[in-house]
Amino acid sequence: MEDESADVKQRLLHILEEAIEQEHLSQRRYALGASLATDPVVKEMFVRLVEDEMGHERTLRERRLALLEQKER
C-alpha cells in the first residue's frame, strides 16, 4: 500500500511540474501579446492574463512544495 501511495505522489508531482511549465509558457505568450499590442485595452488584457498565470504558477508551486514535504514524512 505504501508503494502505491508513493507512486500516486510521484504521478501528482509530475502533473504539477507539467502544469507549472504550462503556466510559465502562457506567461511568456501573453507577455509577447502585451508587447505587440497597440490598443491599450488589448495590452491591459494581456498584462492581466500574465498576472493571472503568475498567480496560478505560484499556487501550483506551493502545492508541489506541500506534496514534497508530505512525501518526506
Summary of the structure (lengths in Angstrom):
residues: 73
radius of gyration: 16.7
end to end distance: 15.8
largest distance: 57.2
contacts: 181
relative contact order: 0.15
helix: 93%
strand: 0%
